[in-house]
Amino acid sequence: MATGWSLVAMPYSYSGSADKSKTFQRGQSLNAGLSARESFVLMQLGYVAEEKILGAQPYIGIGWGPGTNTTTASVSVTNPSVQFNRANTSNGGTDIYPLASLTWSAGNNNYKTYITGDIPVGTYSSTSLSSIGIGHTAMDAGGGYTYLNNTTGFEFSGIVGATYNWQNNQTNYKNGIDSHLDWSISQFVSQSWQIGIAGYVYYQLTADSGIGDNVGAFKSRVAAVGPQIGYLFKMNGNDAYINLRAYKEYWAQNRVEGYAAIATISLPLGK
């Protein structure tokens, strides 16, 4: 990991839906036949220090970006009113995401631990079907491992973490603790090009709660898999990287299920 400043741009797009037999709570309303389309561009400014901590390379960063979210429901109930084919679109900014990590490298093996969070300043309304921010504070921590053989070009990586959610004070709803796993397997077919597959698993560990919870435990899960392609190049003498992944979700429970695409564009900004 090169020292100095960097900028990571992450354009993201998602489209998913759920069966009409499933009821979802969105803010103050209960909804059936839910579907969602969202896109945003998260910008993460970060710095890698030269001084090591516990033998690891430290990184600190902060992320934010603009986005849009359109959510529709076949039936939406906000006591005492009922709406059919309700739709809302939210345009604005995401929450702010601070991040700190430590990375250790030993030959082909790389280890990482991180802590990040959600500062709820993004576009959110408890009376809207759609939001860009989540409306509450959250903290996530975890660790990961990457194997990269510089001789053969084979790469494997996995990162696992857990998220604690504080109560949303606008709705008195508290999401449970969730866990997540992101994994990647790839092969560099040249010094620059990389192809492979990637996926993720989201699994909620504890039940939702709060006096505003009208759907019970509502423990959710979803998994996804899809292709990826990466390109490594030089920019001002430093390494830069572009990665594109597409996912098809499955195994959904108490979640919408659909398709996602994300690009990661990592650019060095110099010392």
Secondary structure as GFF3:
##gff-version 3
##sequence-region A 1 271
A	DSSP	beta_strand	4	17	.	.	.	ID=ss1
A	DSSP	beta_strand	23	26	.	.	.	ID=ss2
A	DSSP	beta_strand	29	32	.	.	.	ID=ss3
A	DSSP	beta_strand	35	48	.	.	.	ID=ss4
A	DSSP	beta_strand	57	64	.	.	.	ID=ss5
A	DSSP	beta_strand	66	78	.	.	.	ID=ss6
A	DSSP	beta_strand	81	93	.	.	.	ID=ss7
A	DSSP	beta_strand	97	106	.	.	.	ID=ss8
A	DSSP	beta_strand	109	118	.	.	.	ID=ss9
A	DSSP	beta_strand	138	148	.	.	.	ID=ss10
A	DSSP	beta_strand	154	165	.	.	.	ID=ss11
A	DSSP	beta_strand	178	188	.	.	.	ID=ss12
A	DSSP	beta_strand	193	204	.	.	.	ID=ss13
A	DSSP	beta_strand	221	235	.	.	.	ID=ss14
A	DSSP	beta_strand	238	253	.	.	.	ID=ss15
A	DSSP	beta_strand	257	270	.	.	.	ID=ss16
###
